[in-house]
């Protein structure tokens, strides 16, 4: 598709999306009215700059004020196919349309073909990632084994017994499965292709998958609210933007579009009629390139992930926020100061909850309580390290990310 044809296509669906949202989604109508606009003022791609960015961090409060969706759903509950919940909490609605997540294009570009048998290791409960990829794989003509998260031995057994050719999940869990297969004496699993997401994919780890195990490994980018926004092709030279997503790179504070090659925030308007996100600020920093890809696709490309604008940190595919550290610490008596430290070893994320004790608190009891609280509140497993008083400086970040993405 030429750039001119893509622009015509996007402006056509943008006008239809805004019109439908104005009529059926009061939260969207309130945003447009607050900017002094009407749907007629949002006619072209350039007109989107008139509307302020909707920050992901604002959604929980908007949904509490106007439950359950903040006025951003265009359909009654009786017409919805699924409802998901992300940390915040944020509730996302999925209508009856098939393909609204736009995942099939990226999966095909990443090497999946009709007849592939694929294990999908994302969680199938509450969050949408597993369902996004499951739907896209089935649209291509793949068979899906919904293994979900965890149970590494079962993942190995299923992959070997069924002759599974494809993997969907986080890159770190793929490495865990491959290592476990060797420990179990199974040897090399029959994986030929993998689509990974929810974590950064260092080139050093990709090379292990491709050169040591022969698994063509590609990544995509998306969010629970938007679906899939970008995907890698065989060239591995950035992630192509889907035509059903209008992407801007903006100043993280003002929301104004940027032209300079700095790491600005990814702001997206997606063609999703049931849950229209218009100028949605993802909180992710990236750079967009319009240079032609060797694969021949003409779409712009996202050149990697450059961090976050907010305090959210993603660990093993799960977002954690400083307030979750506060909640975990509040569940245990005897805690004075605390800090969560995230590191990475052998391509796996590690989480350590550093804590200073208050008064005569017993270290083992505090550590045991915090271990349970981390699991219950953050939905992760982590270690607890009791440190001497004064080890955690005044004003230290609640979450210290020390990972290096080589």
LUMKOL-923808 format. One record per residue (C-alpha): residue number from 1; residue in three letters; x, y, z. Coordinates in steps of 0.2 Angstrom, whole numbers, plus 5000, padded with zeros to 4 digits. Each point is the difference from the previous one (the first is absolute). Example, Ala and Ser with C-alpha at 12.3 -4.5 7.8 and 13.67 -1.06 7.14 Angstrom:
<rs>
i|aa|x|y|z
1|ALA|5062|4978|5039
2|SER|5006|5017|4997
</rs>
This chain:
<rs>
i|aa|x|y|z
1|UNK|5000|5000|5000
2|UNK|5007|5017|4996
3|UNK|5001|5014|5013
4|UNK|4986|5010|4991
5|UNK|4989|4985|5000
6|UNK|5004|4996|5018
7|UNK|4995|5017|5005
8|UNK|4984|5000|4991
9|UNK|4996|4983|5008
10|UNK|5004|5006|5017
11|UNK|4991|5017|4999
12|UNK|4984|4990|4994
13|UNK|5000|4989|5015
14|UNK|5005|5014|5011
15|UNK|4984|5010|4995
16|UNK|4989|4985|5003
17|UNK|5008|4996|5016
18|UNK|4998|5018|5007
19|UNK|4982|5001|4994
20|UNK|4995|4983|5008
21|UNK|5009|5004|5017
22|UNK|4992|5018|5001
23|UNK|4983|4992|4999
24|UNK|5003|4984|5011
25|UNK|5015|5003|5011
26|UNK|4996|5015|5013
27|UNK|5018|5000|5006
28|UNK|5007|5003|4982
29|UNK|4987|5013|4998
30|UNK|5005|5009|5016
31|UNK|5018|5000|4994
32|UNK|4996|5008|4983
33|UNK|4988|5013|5008
34|UNK|5013|5004|5013
35|UNK|5012|5005|4985
36|UNK|4986|5011|4993
37|UNK|4999|4988|4985
38|UNK|4986|4990|4991
39|UNK|5003|4985|4989
40|UNK|5001|5011|4985
41|UNK|5016|5008|5007
42|UNK|5008|4983|5000
43|UNK|4999|4997|4981
44|UNK|5019|4996|4996
45|UNK|5015|4992|5008
46|UNK|5007|5018|5003
47|UNK|4984|5004|5010
48|UNK|5004|4988|5013
49|UNK|5013|5012|5008
50|UNK|4985|5011|5005
51|UNK|4995|4986|5013
52|UNK|5010|4998|5016
53|UNK|5008|4983|5003
54|UNK|4991|4988|5011
55|UNK|5013|4993|5012
56|UNK|4999|4982|5005
57|UNK|5003|5005|5018
58|UNK|4983|5010|5000
59|UNK|4989|4985|4995
60|UNK|4998|4993|5018
61|UNK|4993|5016|5007
62|UNK|4989|5003|4984
63|UNK|4993|4983|5002
64|UNK|4997|5002|5019
65|UNK|4990|5016|4996
66|UNK|4990|4993|4986
67|UNK|5000|4981|5002
68|UNK|5004|4988|4993
69|UNK|5009|5006|4985
70|UNK|5001|5019|5003
71|UNK|4988|5003|4986
72|UNK|5012|4993|4986
73|UNK|4989|4985|4995
74|UNK|4988|5003|4986
75|UNK|4990|4984|5002
76|UNK|4988|4993|5014
77|UNK|5007|4986|5010
78|UNK|4988|4988|4991
79|UNK|5010|5003|4984
80|UNK|5017|4997|5007
81|UNK|5010|4985|4997
82|UNK|5013|5001|5014
83|UNK|5005|5012|5014
84|UNK|5018|5001|5007
85|UNK|5008|5007|5015
86|UNK|5018|5007|5000
87|UNK|5010|5007|5015
88|UNK|4992|5017|5006
89|UNK|4988|4992|4999
90|UNK|4995|5005|4982
91|UNK|4986|4991|4992
92|UNK|5000|4997|4981
93|UNK|4985|4995|4989
94|UNK|5001|4989|4984
95|UNK|4985|5001|4988
96|UNK|4994|4986|4989
97|UNK|5011|5004|4985
98|UNK|5014|4988|4996
99|UNK|5017|5006|4997
100|UNK|4998|5017|5010
101|UNK|5017|4996|5008
102|UNK|5009|5000|4983
103|UNK|5012|4986|5005
104|UNK|4999|4989|4985
105|UNK|5010|5011|4989
106|UNK|5015|5000|5012
107|UNK|4999|4982|5003
108|UNK|5000|4996|4982
109|UNK|5015|5012|4996
110|UNK|5009|4992|5015
111|UNK|5000|4983|4992
112|UNK|4984|4991|5005
113|UNK|4991|4990|4987
114|UNK|4984|4990|4998
115|UNK|5002|4983|5008
116|UNK|5012|5006|5013
117|UNK|4997|4992|5018
118|UNK|5003|5014|5013
119|UNK|5001|5000|5019
120|UNK|4993|5017|5006
121|UNK|5009|5003|5017
122|UNK|4991|5017|5004
123|UNK|4987|5000|5014
124|UNK|4983|4996|4994
125|UNK|4991|5008|5016
126|UNK|4996|5018|5002
127|UNK|5014|5007|4988
128|UNK|4998|5000|4981
129|UNK|5017|4996|4994
130|UNK|4996|4981|4998
131|UNK|4984|5003|4991
132|UNK|5008|5013|4988
133|UNK|5012|4988|4994
134|UNK|4988|4985|5001
135|UNK|4988|5009|4988
136|UNK|5013|5005|4988
137|UNK|5008|4983|4999
138|UNK|4983|4992|4996
139|UNK|4996|5013|4987
140|UNK|5017|4995|4991
141|UNK|4995|4981|5002
142|UNK|5011|4995|5014
143|UNK|4994|4988|5014
144|UNK|5003|5007|5017
145|UNK|5004|4990|5016
146|UNK|4995|5012|5014
147|UNK|5013|4995|5013
148|UNK|5000|5017|5009
149|UNK|5013|5006|5012
150|UNK|5011|4989|5011
151|UNK|5001|4981|5002
152|UNK|5016|4999|4990
153|UNK|5001|4981|5001
154|UNK|4983|4999|4992
155|UNK|5005|5012|4986
156|UNK|5015|4989|4996
157|UNK|4990|4984|5000
158|UNK|4986|5008|4989
159|UNK|5012|5007|4988
160|UNK|5009|4984|4998
161|UNK|4985|4989|4999
162|UNK|4990|5010|4988
163|UNK|5015|5005|4989
164|UNK|4996|5019|5003
165|UNK|5008|5011|4987
166|UNK|4996|5017|5007
167|UNK|5001|5010|5016
168|UNK|4991|5016|5007
169|UNK|5005|5008|5016
170|UNK|5014|5010|5009
171|UNK|5018|4997|4994
172|UNK|5006|4996|5017
173|UNK|4987|4986|5002
174|UNK|5005|4992|4983
175|UNK|5018|5000|5007
176|UNK|4994|4991|5016
177|UNK|4990|4987|4990
178|UNK|5015|4996|4989
179|UNK|5012|4999|5015
180|UNK|4988|4989|5009
181|UNK|4998|4988|4985
182|UNK|5019|4998|5000
183|UNK|4999|4996|5019
184|UNK|4987|4987|4997
185|UNK|5010|4991|4987
186|UNK|4987|5004|4986
187|UNK|5013|5009|4990
188|UNK|4995|5013|4986
189|UNK|4982|5004|4999
190|UNK|4991|5001|4983
191|UNK|4997|5019|5001
192|UNK|5003|5008|4983
193|UNK|4993|5018|5003
194|UNK|4996|5011|5015
195|UNK|4991|5016|5002
196|UNK|5005|5008|5017
197|UNK|4993|5016|5009
198|UNK|4997|5008|5017
199|UNK|5019|5001|5003
200|UNK|5015|5007|4991
201|UNK|5009|4988|4988
202|UNK|5019|5003|5001
203|UNK|5009|4996|4984
204|UNK|5011|4989|5010
205|UNK|4985|4989|5005
206|UNK|4993|5000|4983
207|UNK|5016|4993|4993
208|UNK|4999|4986|5013
209|UNK|4983|4995|4994
210|UNK|5005|5001|4981
211|UNK|5018|4994|5000
212|UNK|5000|4987|5013
213|UNK|4982|4994|4999
214|UNK|4995|5004|4982
215|UNK|4984|5010|5006
216|UNK|4995|5015|4989
217|UNK|4996|5012|5013
218|UNK|4991|5016|4997
219|UNK|4992|5013|5012
220|UNK|4984|5011|5000
221|UNK|4994|5015|5010
222|UNK|4983|5003|5007
223|UNK|4990|5004|5015
224|UNK|4984|4993|5008
225|UNK|4990|5016|4995
226|UNK|5007|5001|4982
227|UNK|5004|4982|4994
228|UNK|5015|4998|4989
229|UNK|5007|5016|4993
230|UNK|5017|4994|4992
231|UNK|5008|4984|4995
232|UNK|5017|4994|4993
233|UNK|5002|4992|4983
234|UNK|5014|4988|4995
235|UNK|5012|5014|4998
236|UNK|5001|5004|5019
237|UNK|5002|5019|4996
238|UNK|4987|5008|5011
239|UNK|4981|4996|5003
240|UNK|4988|5005|4986
241|UNK|4985|5010|5005
242|UNK|4983|4992|4996
243|UNK|4989|5010|4988
244|UNK|4986|5000|5013
245|UNK|5010|5010|5012
246|UNK|5004|5019|4998
247|UNK|5017|5002|5009
248|UNK|5007|5017|5006
249|UNK|5016|5002|5010
250|UNK|4997|5014|5012
251|UNK|5008|5011|5014
252|UNK|4996|4989|5016
253|UNK|4995|5016|5010
254|UNK|4991|5011|4987
255|UNK|4993|4987|4988
256|UNK|5006|5010|4985
257|UNK|5007|4990|4985
258|UNK|5019|5000|4999
259|UNK|5010|4999|4984
260|UNK|5018|4999|5008
261|UNK|5008|4983|5002
262|UNK|4998|4999|5019
263|UNK|4991|4986|5010
264|UNK|4982|5008|5001
265|UNK|4984|4991|5006
266|UNK|4990|4989|4989
267|UNK|4983|5007|4998
268|UNK|4987|4989|4990
269|UNK|4983|5001|4993
270|UNK|4994|4983|4995
271|UNK|4985|4994|4989
272|UNK|4991|4991|5014
273|UNK|4982|5004|4999
274|UNK|4994|4992|5017
275|UNK|5013|5008|5011
276|UNK|5007|5016|4990
277|UNK|5016|5006|5007
278|UNK|5004|5017|4991
279|UNK|5017|5007|5003
280|UNK|5004|4988|5014
281|UNK|5016|5003|5008
282|UNK|5008|4983|5003
283|UNK|5014|5006|5011
284|UNK|5013|4991|4990
285|UNK|5014|5010|4992
286|UNK|5006|4995|4982
287|UNK|5006|5007|4984
288|UNK|4991|4999|4983
289|UNK|5009|4998|4983
290|UNK|4992|5003|4983
291|UNK|5015|4992|4991
292|UNK|4995|4986|4988
293|UNK|5002|4983|5007
294|UNK|5010|4987|4990
295|UNK|4985|4988|5001
296|UNK|4990|5012|4988
297|UNK|4987|5006|5013
298|UNK|4997|5018|4999
299|UNK|4993|5003|5017
300|UNK|5010|5010|5013
301|UNK|5010|4990|5013
302|UNK|5002|5001|5019
303|UNK|5018|4999|5004
304|UNK|5000|4991|5016
305|UNK|4994|5004|5018
306|UNK|5009|5014|5009
307|UNK|4992|5000|5017
308|UNK|4985|5007|5009
309|UNK|4994|5017|5004
310|UNK|4992|4996|5016
311|UNK|5004|4990|5016
312|UNK|4994|4983|4993
313|UNK|5013|4986|4998
314|UNK|4997|4984|4991
315|UNK|5007|4985|5008
316|UNK|4998|4983|4992
317|UNK|4986|5007|4989
318|UNK|4991|5007|5015
319|UNK|4999|5019|5004
320|UNK|5004|5005|5018
321|UNK|4997|5017|5007
322|UNK|5008|5009|5015
323|UNK|4983|4999|5009
324|UNK|5001|4981|4999
325|UNK|5016|5001|5010
326|UNK|4991|5011|5012
327|UNK|4986|4987|5002
328|UNK|5011|4985|5002
329|UNK|5011|5009|5013
330|UNK|4984|5006|5010
331|UNK|4995|4982|5002
332|UNK|5015|4996|5011
333|UNK|5004|5008|5016
334|UNK|5018|5004|5004
335|UNK|5004|5009|4984
336|UNK|5008|5017|5001
337|UNK|5007|5003|4982
338|UNK|4999|4990|4984
339|UNK|5005|4999|4982
340|UNK|4996|4988|4986
341|UNK|5016|4997|4989
342|UNK|4998|4992|4983
343|UNK|5015|4991|4992
344|UNK|5002|4988|4986
345|UNK|5011|4984|5000
346|UNK|5001|4987|4986
347|UNK|4986|5009|4990
348|UNK|4988|4999|5015
349|UNK|4993|5014|5011
350|UNK|5004|4999|5018
351|UNK|4991|5010|5014
352|UNK|5007|5004|5017
353|UNK|4990|5009|5013
354|UNK|5013|5009|5011
355|UNK|4994|5005|5017
356|UNK|5006|5009|5016
357|UNK|4992|4994|5016
358|UNK|4991|5011|5013
359|UNK|5005|4998|5018
360|UNK|5002|4983|5006
361|UNK|4992|4991|4986
362|UNK|5005|4982|4996
363|UNK|5008|4999|4983
364|UNK|4995|4982|4996
365|UNK|4982|5004|5004
366|UNK|5000|5016|4990
367|UNK|5008|4991|4985
368|UNK|4987|4986|5000
369|UNK|4986|5012|5001
370|UNK|5006|5011|4986
371|UNK|5003|4984|4989
372|UNK|4982|4996|5002
373|UNK|4995|5018|4997
374|UNK|5010|5002|4984
375|UNK|4992|4984|4993
376|UNK|4982|5006|5005
377|UNK|5001|5018|4995
378|UNK|5013|5001|4986
379|UNK|4995|4983|4993
380|UNK|5019|4996|4999
381|UNK|5012|4990|5009
382|UNK|5015|5010|5008
383|UNK|5013|4999|5013
384|UNK|5001|5010|5015
385|UNK|5016|5008|5006
386|UNK|5001|5008|5018
387|UNK|5013|5014|4999
388|UNK|5008|5010|5014
389|UNK|4992|5017|5005
390|UNK|5005|5014|4988
391|UNK|5003|4989|4985
392|UNK|4985|5007|4991
393|UNK|5003|5018|4997
394|UNK|4987|5014|5004
395|UNK|4989|5003|4984
396|UNK|5006|4984|4992
397|UNK|4989|4993|4986
398|UNK|4987|4987|5006
399|UNK|5005|4989|4985
400|UNK|5018|5001|4994
401|UNK|5002|4992|4982
402|UNK|5018|4994|4998
403|UNK|4998|4989|4985
404|UNK|5011|5002|4985
405|UNK|4993|4997|4982
406|UNK|5015|4996|4990
</rs>
